[in-house]
């Protein structure tokens, strides 16, 4: 028959029943989980022993001795080694071991080089994505993500972040990590925006370049870049827009929790509607992190009230009393970090979050208002640009007709639900022949000519009535002259005398020739 013995704290009278089989033959030091009072306990003595000046040699026992009897998470039970420190008090061997392990983890954090990490994760990302798409699109996606994260990294560099690392996450995206000795909400908000905003701006530039160069991959890059960066601006955790809102209200513990929880729920709903396991997994992780941060935020508030602060884990390790207080506060909300065995890396990660939160400086009212206004303006403008692109619905198709017994293939360009232009193409898909452009009402707006992909001959611009109002003369892709009808008279201007921006755009178009149809990249033949 198994017998148990009751252990009672002499300070607060908290009691626990522990099996005699699990008790050592000598006295052990017990720390009460309720009041943190240490005392000696001997299974062969009917009551807790008072503190003694010179402890006896005692064997080590597991810290989870009391937990196995049920009830609340126990305090630590550890052996006294029979030695004392310079103050005559018994050393805390578990705390010393913890401090040593944390120091090892801290010193080994940056062993992996940032370039090596980037190359390895890009390889994993590429290998994972190539399963479901073409290598061209994977390369475009890697480039878009790299540019996005480069924006974050540049902002971090300006704000003197250290230990900067960029890495890719297979099936999901990429991220940048770094440390800052003086983190503030203003810095973090700017860093969050510097990823998606440059991407949105560049996507607009790429759209313009596409219409000048007719290069399909510019169109595809602009498409992916616009959608990815606008999506990242949405106020949903853990996207960039979500992080922006989160750090802006960093001192609002329960708001941050609800906000992050709703973000995770949004990912779960999106995963269900799209049938995407990865999005669902990310939603679960977001909710889990929100719960952990809620607990850690509470610990931060308690530590601040007690006047305990630190700028780094290393500084906390150097102060055993402060480290013990922080660790003791983590035992109840995170019991699995301490039992059955200590998870030193997990404890280190939680301590890092606690310290970063404690030293984080919230934004004042005026900067917060300005940042929030800037964010709202940026996201509204970006969403408007996205809807404009979606409304454009640009595509190219081909159609084959028979003229005088010969088959002729035309490439058609469509936008905003209407045919905008058409031009014959040869067997190599180069534009070749007389083309026609159409206005919104379907009337002819331009008549133009191509030869083997190069602009040639006289291009005519027409009014709705059909009258010619502009003539452009091309010589194998190069603009020679432009004649416009003004007050009933023709005014001719050489290409070199045109405004700078128009000359630049014409030069880009000239260098991009010969032009090919992209209908095979869109929807094939109609």
C-alpha positions in Angstrom: 0.0 0.0 0.0 1.3 3.4 -0.9 1.6 6.0 1.9 1.6 9.8 1.5 2.9 12.6 3.6 1.7 16.1 3.8 4.0 19.0 3.1 2.8 22.3 4.6 4.4 25.8 4.1 5.2 27.3 7.6 4.5 30.8 6.2 1.1 30.6 4.3 0.0 27.0 5.3 -0.3 25.8 1.7 -0.4 22.0 1.8 0.3 19.2 -0.7 0.3 15.4 -0.3 3.3 13.6 -1.7 3.9 9.8 -1.9 6.6 8.6 0.6 8.1 6.5 -2.2 9.0 9.7 -4.0 10.6 11.4 -1.0 14.4 11.3 -0.5 15.8 9.9 2.7 17.3 13.2 3.8 15.9 16.8 4.2 15.3 18.8 1.0 14.8 22.5 0.4 11.2 23.3 -0.8 10.0 26.7 -2.2 6.3 27.4 -1.7 4.6 28.1 -5.1 2.2 30.5 -3.4 4.4 32.8 -1.3 7.8 31.8 -2.6 9.1 31.1 0.9 11.9 28.5 1.0 12.1 26.0 3.9 13.6 22.6 4.8 11.5 19.5 4.9 12.3 16.1 6.2 10.0 13.1 5.6 11.0 11.6 8.9 10.0 14.8 10.8 6.4 15.6 11.5 6.7 19.3 10.7 8.7 21.6 8.4 12.2 22.3 9.8 13.1 25.9 10.5 16.0 27.5 8.6 19.4 26.3 9.8 22.8 28.0 9.5 24.6 25.0 8.0 22.5 22.7 5.8 23.2 19.0 5.7 24.4 17.3 2.6 21.3 16.4 0.6 20.7 14.6 -2.7 19.1 16.4 -5.7 15.5 15.5 -6.4 13.2 16.3 -9.3 11.6 19.8 -9.4 8.3 18.1 -10.2 7.9 16.1 -7.0 4.8 18.0 -5.8 3.2 18.3 -9.3 2.7 14.6 -9.5 0.4 14.7 -6.5 -2.0 16.9 -8.4 -3.3 20.5 -7.8 -1.5 23.7 -8.6 1.9 24.0 -10.2 4.4 23.4 -7.4 7.4 25.3 -6.3 10.8 23.9 -6.8 12.2 21.2 -4.7 16.0 21.1 -5.0 18.9 19.7 -3.1 21.1 21.7 -0.8 24.7 20.8 -1.6 26.0 21.5 1.9 27.7 24.7 0.8 26.9 28.4 1.2 27.8 31.5 -0.7 29.7 34.5 0.7 26.7 35.9 2.5 26.1 32.6 4.3 23.0 31.7 2.3 22.4 28.6 0.4 23.0 28.9 -3.4 20.0 28.4 -5.8 21.5 25.7 -8.0 18.6 25.5 -10.3 18.7 29.3 -10.9 22.5 29.1 -11.5 22.0 26.3 -14.1 19.3 28.3 -15.8 21.4 31.4 -15.9 24.3 29.4 -17.4 22.1 27.9 -20.1 20.5 31.2 -20.9 24.0 32.7 -21.3 25.0 29.9 -23.7 21.8 30.5 -25.8 22.4 34.2 -25.8 26.0 33.9 -26.9 25.1 31.4 -29.7 22.2 33.3 -31.2 24.0 34.8 -34.1 26.1 31.8 -35.2 24.3 31.4 -38.6 25.4 34.1 -41.1 22.6 36.2 -42.6 23.7 35.5 -46.2 23.9 31.7 -45.5 20.4 31.8 -43.9 19.0 33.7 -46.8 20.4 31.3 -49.5 19.3 28.2 -47.6 15.8 29.4 -47.0 15.4 30.7 -50.6 16.4 27.2 -51.8 13.8 25.6 -49.6 11.2 28.1 -50.7 11.9 27.6 -54.4 11.7 23.8 -54.0 8.4 24.0 -52.2 6.7 26.5 -54.6 7.9 24.8 -57.9 5.6 21.9 -57.1 2.5 24.0 -57.8 3.6 26.6 -60.4 6.1 27.4 -63.1 9.7 28.3 -62.4 9.2 31.7 -64.1 6.4 32.6 -61.6 8.5 31.3 -58.7 11.4 33.5 -59.7 9.0 36.5 -59.9 7.6 35.7 -56.5 11.0 35.4 -54.9 12.0 38.7 -56.5 8.8 40.4 -55.2 9.3 39.1 -51.7 13.0 40.0 -51.7 12.2 43.6 -52.7 9.4 43.7 -50.0 11.7 42.5 -47.2 14.5 44.7 -48.5 12.3 47.7 -47.7 11.9 46.5 -44.1 15.6 45.9 -43.8 16.6 49.3 -45.2 14.3 51.0 -42.6 15.8 48.8 -39.8 19.3 49.8 -41.0 18.4 53.5 -40.8 17.2 53.0 -37.2 20.4 51.1 -36.3 18.9 47.7 -35.8 21.5 45.0 -35.3 21.8 41.3 -36.2 19.6 41.8 -39.3 18.6 38.6 -41.1 16.3 37.9 -44.0 14.8 34.5 -44.5 12.1 32.8 -46.6 9.2 30.7 -45.2 8.2 27.9 -47.6 4.6 28.1 -48.8 4.0 31.4 -47.1 6.5 34.2 -47.7 9.6 35.9 -46.2 10.6 37.9 -43.1 13.3 40.1 -41.7 14.5 39.9 -38.0 16.6 42.4 -36.1 17.3 43.9 -32.7 17.1 47.4 -31.5 18.4 48.7 -28.2 15.9 51.5 -28.1 12.7 50.3 -29.7 9.8 52.7 -30.1 6.4 52.6 -31.6 7.3 55.2 -34.2 10.3 53.2 -35.4 8.3 50.0 -35.6 5.4 51.6 -37.5 7.8 53.0 -40.1 9.6 49.7 -40.5 6.2 48.0 -41.0 5.1 50.4 -43.8 8.5 50.4 -45.6 7.8 46.8 -46.8 4.5 47.2 -48.7 4.5 50.9 -49.6 7.6 50.8 -51.9 6.2 47.6 -53.4 2.9 49.3 -54.3 4.7 52.2 -55.9 7.0 50.0 -57.9 4.1 47.9 -59.1 2.5 51.1 -60.6 5.8 51.9 -62.3 6.0 48.3 -63.7 2.4 48.6 -65.1 3.4 51.8 -67.0 6.6 50.1 -68.3 4.5 47.1 -69.4 2.3 49.2 -71.7 5.5 50.8 -73.1 7.5 47.6 -73.6 4.7 45.0 -74.1 6.8 42.7 -71.9 4.5 40.1 -70.2 6.8 39.4 -67.3 6.7 43.1 -66.3 2.9 42.7 -66.2 3.0 39.6 -64.2 5.5 41.1 -61.7 3.4 44.2 -61.3 0.3 42.0 -60.8 1.9 39.9 -58.1 3.6 42.8 -56.4 0.4 44.9 -56.3 -1.8 42.1 -54.8 0.8 40.9 -52.3 1.7 44.3 -50.9 -1.9 45.6 -50.7 -2.8 42.4 -48.9 0.1 43.0 -46.5 -1.2 46.5 -45.7 -4.5 45.1 -44.4 -5.0 45.6 -40.6 -4.8 41.9 -39.8 -2.2 40.2 -37.6 0.4 39.1 -38.4 0.5 41.1 -41.7 2.5 44.4 -41.9 -0.7 46.4 -41.5 -1.7 44.3 -38.4 1.8 44.9 -36.8 1.5 48.6 -37.5 -1.8 48.8 -35.5 -0.5 46.4 -32.9 2.6 48.5 -32.0 0.7 51.7 -32.2 -1.5 50.4 -29.3 1.3 48.4 -27.6 0.2 49.6 -24.1 -3.4 48.3 -24.6 -3.0 44.7 -23.4 -6.5 43.4 -24.0 -7.0 45.3 -27.3 -3.8 43.7 -28.6 -5.1 40.3 -27.7 -8.5 40.7 -29.3 -7.0 42.3 -32.4 -4.5 39.4 -32.8 -7.2 36.8 -32.1 -9.5 38.3 -34.8 -6.5 38.3 -37.2 -6.0 34.6 -36.5 -9.7 33.9 -36.9 -9.7 35.8 -40.3 -6.9 33.5 -41.5 -8.8 30.4 -40.4 -11.9 31.6 -42.3 -9.8 32.4 -45.4 -8.2 28.9 -45.1 -11.6 27.2 -44.9 -13.0 29.1 -48.0 -9.8 28.6 -50.0 -9.1 25.0 -48.8 -5.6 26.0 -47.9 -4.0 24.1 -45.0 -1.0 26.6 -44.7 -3.3 29.6 -44.1 -5.2 27.6 -41.4 -1.9 26.6 -39.7 -0.8 30.2 -39.7 -4.1 31.3 -38.2 -3.7 28.8 -35.4 -0.2 30.0 -34.7 -1.4 33.6 -34.6 -4.0 32.8 -32.0 -1.5 30.8 -29.9 1.0 33.7 -30.0 -1.8 36.1 -29.0 -2.5 34.0 -25.9 1.2 33.8 -25.0 1.6 37.6 -25.5 -1.4 38.3 -23.3 0.2 36.4 -20.4 3.6 37.9 -21.0 2.1 41.4 -21.2 0.6 40.8 -17.8 4.0 39.7 -16.4 5.5 42.9 -17.8 3.0 45.0 -16.0 3.7 43.3 -12.7 7.5 43.6 -13.1 7.1 47.3 -13.9 5.0 47.8 -10.8 7.8 46.2 -8.7 10.5 48.3 -10.4 12.2 45.4 -12.1 13.6 46.4 -15.5 16.3 45.2 -17.9 17.6 46.1 -21.4 18.5 42.6 -22.4 18.5 39.0 -21.3 22.2 39.2 -20.5 21.5 42.1 -18.1 18.7 40.1 -16.5 21.1 37.1 -16.1 23.6 39.4 -14.3 21.0 40.1 -11.6 20.0 36.8 -10.0 17.3 38.3 -7.8 15.6 40.0 -10.8 16.0 36.8 -12.9 14.4 34.7 -10.1 11.4 37.1 -9.8 10.8 37.0 -13.6 11.2 33.2 -13.8 8.9 32.7 -10.8 6.2 34.7 -12.5 6.5 32.6 -15.6 6.0 29.3 -13.8 2.3 29.5 -13.4 1.2 30.7 -16.9 3.9 28.5 -18.7 4.2 25.3 -16.5 5.5 23.2 -19.4 8.6 25.3 -19.7 9.7 24.0 -16.3 8.3 20.5 -16.0 9.2 17.7 -16.4 12.4 19.2 -17.7 13.4 22.8 -18.2 13.0 24.1 -21.7 15.8 26.6 -21.7 15.3 27.9 -25.3 11.6 28.4 -24.6 12.4 30.3 -21.4 14.9 32.4 -23.3 12.4 33.3 -26.0 9.7 34.3 -23.4 12.3 36.4 -21.5 13.2 38.1 -24.7 9.5 39.1 -25.3 9.1 40.3 -21.7 12.2 42.5 -21.9 11.4 43.9 -25.4 7.9 44.7 -24.2 9.1 46.4 -21.0 11.6 48.7 -22.8 9.3 49.4 -25.7 8.3 53.1 -25.9 4.7 53.8 -26.9 3.9 56.7 -29.2 2.5 59.9 -27.8 -0.9 61.3 -28.9 0.4 63.6 -31.7 2.8 61.0 -33.4 0.2 58.3 -33.0 -2.5 60.5 -34.7 -0.1 61.3 -37.6 1.0 57.7 -38.1 -2.6 56.4 -38.0 -3.7 59.1 -40.6 -0.7 58.2 -42.8 -1.6 54.5 -42.6 -5.3 55.1 -43.5 -4.3 57.3 -46.4 -1.8 54.7 -47.7 -4.1 51.7 -47.4 -7.0 53.6 -49.1 -4.8 54.7 -52.0 -3.4 51.2 -52.4 -6.8 49.5 -52.3 -8.0 52.1 -54.9 -5.0 51.2 -57.1 -5.8 47.5 -56.7 -9.4 47.9 -57.7 -8.3 50.0 -60.7 -6.1 47.1 -61.8 -8.8 44.6 -61.2 -11.3 46.7 -63.1 -8.8 47.1 -66.0 -8.8 43.3 -66.4 -6.2 43.6 -69.2 -5.8 40.6 -71.4 -4.6 39.6 -74.9 -6.3 37.0 -77.1 -5.9 35.9 -80.7 -8.4 35.2 -83.4 -7.9 33.7 -86.8 -9.9 34.9 -89.9 -9.8 33.9 -93.6 -9.1 36.7 -96.0 -9.0 36.0 -99.8 -8.5 32.3 -99.1 -5.6 33.0 -96.6 -5.7 32.6 -92.9 -4.7 35.7 -90.9 -4.2 35.8 -87.2 -5.0 38.9 -85.2 -3.9 39.8 -81.6 -6.5 41.7 -79.7 -6.0 43.8 -76.6 -8.8 44.1 -74.1 -9.3 46.4 -71.1 -12.2 47.5 -68.9 -14.3 44.9 -70.6 -13.8 46.2 -74.2 -11.6 45.6 -77.2 -9.0 48.3 -77.3 -6.9 47.4 -80.3 -6.1 44.7 -82.8 -3.2 44.0 -85.1 -2.1 41.1 -87.4 0.7 38.9 -86.2 3.1 36.6 -88.1 4.0 33.0 -87.4 6.7 34.2 -84.9 4.0 36.2 -83.1 5.5 39.5 -84.1 3.1 42.3 -85.0 3.0 42.6 -88.7 0.6 44.7 -90.7 -2.1 47.3 -90.3 -3.5 47.7 -86.7 -6.5 49.6 -85.3 -7.1 51.1 -81.9 -10.6 51.9 -80.6 -12.1 54.5 -78.3 -14.5 53.8 -75.4 -17.5 54.2 -77.8 -16.0 51.7 -80.3 -15.0 54.3 -82.8 -11.6 54.1 -84.5 -9.0 56.3 -82.6 -5.7 55.2 -84.3 -4.5 53.4 -87.4 -1.0 52.1 -87.2 1.5 49.8 -89.0 4.1 47.2 -87.9 6.7 45.3 -89.9 8.2 42.2 -88.2 7.5 43.8 -84.8 8.8 47.2 -85.6 6.7 50.4 -85.9 6.8 51.6 -89.5 5.2 54.1 -91.9 2.7 56.7 -91.0 0.5 56.4 -87.8 -2.7 58.3 -87.8 -4.7 59.7 -84.9 -8.4 60.3 -85.5 -11.2 62.2 -84.0 -14.6 60.5 -83.3 -15.8 62.0 -86.6 -13.0 60.1 -88.4 -10.9 63.2 -89.3 -7.1 62.8 -89.0 -5.7 65.2 -86.3 -2.2 63.6 -85.8 0.4 62.0 -88.0 3.4 60.1 -86.7 6.2 58.9 -89.0 8.3 55.9 -88.0 11.4 54.4 -89.5 12.0 50.8 -88.3 10.8 51.5 -84.8 12.3 55.0 -84.4 10.0 58.1 -84.3 11.0 60.6 -86.9 8.4 63.4 -86.9 5.1 64.3 -85.3 2.6 66.4 -87.1 -0.5 67.8 -85.4 -3.5 69.7 -86.8 -3.8 73.1 -85.1 -6.3 75.8 -86.2 -6.7 74.1 -89.6 -2.9 74.0 -90.2 -0.4 71.2 -89.8 2.5 71.7 -87.4 5.4 69.3 -87.7 7.9 68.7 -84.8 10.9 66.4 -84.9 11.2 63.7 -82.3 14.2 65.4 -80.7 12.2 68.6 -80.0 9.4 66.8 -78.1 9.1 67.2 -74.3 11.5 65.2 -72.1 9.1 62.7 -70.7 7.7 62.0 -74.2 11.1 61.5 -75.6 12.0 59.1 -72.7 8.8 57.0 -73.3 9.5 56.9 -77.0 13.0 55.7 -76.4 11.9 53.0 -74.0 9.4 51.8 -76.7 12.1 51.9 -79.4 14.5 49.9 -77.3 11.8 47.3 -76.5 11.1 46.5 -80.2 10.4 44.2 -81.9 7.0 43.7 -80.2 5.5 40.3 -79.8 1.9 39.3 -78.9 1.5 38.0 -75.4 -1.8 36.2 -76.1 -0.3 32.8 -75.3 0.5 33.9 -71.7 -3.1 35.0 -71.2 -6.0 33.0 -72.6 -4.8 31.6 -75.9 -7.1 31.8 -78.9 -10.7 32.8 -79.1 
